[in-house]
Amino acid sequence: MASRKVQDLIHEGRDFIRFDESHLVEPSDQEKKLPQPPLTKTKMADQSIDLPHDFELLPIKKDFLAIINERESHRIYTEEPMSLLELSYLLWTTQGVKSIRGKNYATMRTVPSGGARHPFETYLLVRKVTGLVPGAYHYLPLTHKIEFLGEVEEMDTLIIDALDRQRWAASANVLFFWSIVPYRGEWRYSEFAHRIMLVDIGYVSQNLYLACESIGLGTCAIGAFHVHDCDHLFNLDGIDEFTILVSPVGTISKKKNQEKEQAFYAFLKEEE
């Protein structure tokens, strides 16, 4: 049986999920007419790379129900190179900006977000993407570009350590690290913002799953990671911006994957 301290934490978590707006104690900063935070983070580097947008060249599945039914988590990757167009497609489908409303009031993106606040930034650790130097990158959604933040020494070791010893992730072609910039949501929703933002990251993750399935790639969202290690990879301060979710993406062979995934989960059969 869980200790009293753990039980208290569990009940606090339930209260957080079951948020009652009557608990709001004062107007939000938006209601106070305080300045709105920037829609996105400013550029972090001098070097940026234009991303291709000719997605019609990709073999995208047209049967949406098949995409839904065949979507699954993939932890086994072939390590064959991924194309820059494929990476561009995944970035567009998860955080692409379709339009801007008002005088830079909100971005309309390919995923929904409460109040159109879109409080996330996308960072990448690139291992095997054609045309890109391996290393750390940051996505610039307003211009659909990525900027090169620098090479990462001993990348595979850092990935394994940061992702709680999940070695399979170090065979991905690219790893998506989404950070959260809380004040973008807090400005509009005050203490109610955090519950909304946790829902929002689910939309982003699901779009990545569906986009990967639609072009024959694989992914698996990771919630078990060392946040300080992940933040350190991209120089995040851990307070006003910190890592919220990680998703490795890689090339797959579905037949081989099925066999290896069965071996991966062999421990479950032993417990039956």
C-alpha positions in Angstrom: 0.0 0.0 0.0 1.3 3.5 -0.9 2.6 5.7 1.9 0.6 8.6 3.2 3.0 11.0 1.4 2.5 9.2 -1.9 -1.3 9.1 -1.4 -1.3 12.9 -0.8 0.7 13.4 -4.0 -1.8 11.2 -5.9 -4.7 13.2 -4.6 -2.9 16.5 -5.5 -2.5 15.1 -9.0 -6.2 14.3 -9.2 -7.2 17.8 -8.0 -4.9 19.2 -10.7 -6.7 17.2 -13.4 -10.1 18.1 -11.9 -9.3 21.8 -12.0 -12.2 24.0 -10.8 -12.2 27.5 -12.4 -13.7 28.8 -9.2 -10.2 28.4 -7.7 -8.9 31.2 -9.9 -7.9 34.0 -7.5 -7.2 36.9 -9.8 -7.4 38.0 -13.5 -4.9 36.6 -16.0 -2.1 38.9 -17.3 -4.0 39.1 -20.6 -7.1 40.5 -18.7 -4.7 42.9 -16.9 -3.6 44.2 -20.3 0.0 43.2 -19.7 2.2 42.7 -22.8 1.8 39.4 -24.6 4.8 37.1 -24.8 6.3 36.4 -28.2 4.6 33.8 -30.4 7.8 31.9 -30.8 11.4 31.9 -29.5 13.8 34.2 -31.3 16.6 32.7 -33.4 19.3 31.0 -31.4 22.0 30.8 -34.1 23.2 32.6 -37.1 23.0 29.6 -39.4 19.5 28.5 -40.6 18.4 26.0 -43.3 15.4 26.3 -45.5 13.2 23.2 -45.4 11.6 21.8 -48.6 7.8 22.0 -48.8 7.1 19.9 -51.9 5.3 17.2 -49.8 3.5 15.9 -52.9 6.7 14.1 -53.7 6.4 11.9 -50.7 4.5 8.6 -50.9 1.8 9.7 -48.4 -0.9 7.2 -47.7 -4.3 8.5 -48.7 -6.4 6.1 -46.7 -6.9 7.9 -43.4 -8.6 5.0 -41.6 -5.7 2.8 -42.6 -3.3 5.3 -41.0 -5.3 5.3 -37.8 -5.6 1.5 -37.7 -2.0 0.8 -38.5 -0.5 3.4 -36.2 1.6 1.9 -33.5 4.7 2.6 -31.4 8.0 1.6 -33.0 11.2 1.2 -31.0 13.2 -0.8 -33.7 14.8 1.3 -36.4 16.8 0.2 -39.5 19.1 3.2 -39.3 18.8 3.8 -43.1 19.1 7.5 -43.9 16.0 9.7 -43.7 15.4 12.5 -46.2 15.3 16.2 -45.4 11.9 16.3 -47.0 10.6 13.6 -44.6 11.9 15.6 -41.7 10.4 18.8 -43.1 7.0 17.0 -43.4 7.1 15.9 -39.8 8.0 19.3 -38.5 5.2 20.9 -40.6 2.6 18.4 -39.4 3.5 18.8 -35.8 4.1 22.6 -35.4 3.7 24.2 -38.8 2.3 27.7 -38.9 -0.6 28.1 -41.5 -1.4 31.7 -40.7 -1.1 34.5 -38.1 -4.2 36.1 -36.6 -4.4 39.8 -35.6 -1.3 41.8 -35.1 0.8 38.8 -34.1 -1.8 37.8 -31.6 -1.9 34.1 -32.4 -0.6 31.4 -34.8 -2.9 29.1 -36.6 -1.0 25.8 -36.8 -1.4 22.2 -38.0 -2.3 21.2 -34.4 -4.9 22.7 -32.0 -3.9 24.6 -28.8 -6.0 26.2 -26.1 -6.4 29.8 -26.9 -4.0 29.3 -29.9 -1.1 29.8 -27.4 1.1 27.1 -28.8 3.5 27.1 -25.9 6.0 24.6 -27.4 9.4 24.8 -29.1 10.8 21.9 -31.2 14.4 20.9 -30.8 16.1 18.0 -32.7 19.0 15.7 -32.2 19.8 14.7 -35.8 21.7 11.4 -36.3 21.0 10.3 -39.9 19.2 12.7 -42.1 20.5 13.2 -45.6 22.0 16.7 -46.1 22.2 17.6 -42.4 25.3 17.5 -40.2 24.6 15.4 -37.1 24.0 17.6 -34.1 21.4 19.8 -32.4 18.8 21.9 -34.2 15.9 24.2 -33.4 12.8 24.6 -35.5 11.7 28.1 -36.6 8.0 27.5 -37.3 7.2 31.1 -38.6 9.6 30.6 -41.5 9.6 26.8 -41.7 13.4 26.6 -41.2 15.7 24.9 -38.8 18.8 26.4 -37.3 21.9 24.5 -36.5 22.9 24.8 -32.8 26.1 22.8 -33.0 27.6 19.3 -33.1 27.0 17.0 -30.1 30.0 14.9 -29.0 29.2 11.3 -27.9 25.6 11.9 -29.0 24.5 8.2 -28.6 25.8 8.1 -25.0 24.1 11.4 -24.2 20.8 10.1 -25.6 20.9 6.9 -23.6 21.7 8.8 -20.4 19.1 11.5 -20.9 16.4 9.0 -21.8 16.7 6.9 -18.7 18.9 4.2 -20.3 16.5 3.5 -23.1 19.2 2.3 -25.5 16.8 1.7 -28.4 16.3 5.5 -28.8 20.0 5.9 -29.8 19.3 4.1 -33.1 16.7 6.7 -34.3 17.4 8.9 -37.3 16.3 12.0 -35.4 14.9 12.7 -31.9 12.2 15.3 -31.3 12.5 17.2 -28.0 9.6 19.4 -27.3 10.1 22.1 -24.7 7.3 24.2 -23.1 7.4 27.9 -22.5 4.8 28.1 -19.8 4.2 31.9 -19.8 2.7 31.8 -23.3 -0.2 29.9 -21.8 -0.1 31.5 -18.3 -0.4 35.0 -19.8 -3.9 34.0 -21.1 -5.1 31.3 -18.6 -3.1 32.0 -15.4 -3.0 29.0 -13.1 -5.5 27.2 -15.3 -2.9 27.1 -18.1 -0.9 24.1 -17.1 -3.7 21.6 -17.4 -4.5 22.9 -20.9 -0.9 22.7 -22.0 -0.6 19.0 -21.0 -3.6 18.3 -23.2 -2.0 20.3 -26.0 1.2 18.3 -26.1 -0.9 15.2 -26.7 -2.2 16.8 -30.0 1.4 17.4 -31.1 2.6 13.9 -30.2 -0.4 12.2 -32.0 0.2 14.3 -35.1 3.8 13.0 -35.2 2.5 9.4 -34.8 0.0 9.8 -37.7 2.5 11.7 -39.9 5.1 9.0 -39.4 2.6 6.2 -40.2 1.5 8.1 -43.3 5.0 8.0 -44.9 6.3 4.7 -43.5 8.4 5.9 -40.6 8.2 4.9 -36.9 8.1 6.8 -33.6 7.5 6.2 -29.9 6.8 9.0 -27.5 9.0 8.9 -24.3 7.8 10.3 -21.0 10.6 8.7 -18.9 13.6 11.1 -19.3 15.9 13.1 -17.1 14.6 16.6 -17.6 17.8 18.4 -16.5 19.9 16.4 -19.0 17.5 17.1 -21.8 17.3 20.8 -21.0 21.1 20.9 -20.9 21.3 19.6 -24.5 19.7 22.8 -25.8 20.7 25.3 -23.1 17.2 25.6 -21.6 17.0 27.3 -18.2 14.6 24.7 -16.7 12.3 27.3 -15.3 10.9 29.5 -18.1 11.5 26.8 -20.6 12.0 23.0 -20.1 11.6 19.7 -21.8 8.1 18.2 -21.7 8.2 15.2 -24.2 10.7 13.3 -26.4 10.0 11.3 -29.5 12.6 9.4 -31.4 11.8 8.9 -35.1 13.4 6.3 -37.4 13.2 4.3 -40.6 11.5 1.0 -40.1 10.9 -2.4 -41.8 7.5 -3.5 -40.6 8.1 -7.2 -41.0 11.4 -7.1 -39.2 10.0 -4.7 -36.6 7.2 -7.1 -35.7 9.6 -9.9 -35.0 12.0 -7.7 -33.0 9.1 -6.0 -31.1 7.8 -9.4 -30.1 11.3 -10.1 -28.7 11.3 -6.7 -27.0 8.1 -7.5 -25.1 9.0 -11.2 -24.4 9.1 -10.3 -20.7 5.3 -9.8 -20.8 4.7 -13.4 -22.0 6.8 -14.6 -19.1 4.5 -12.9 -16.6 1.3 -14.3 -18.1 
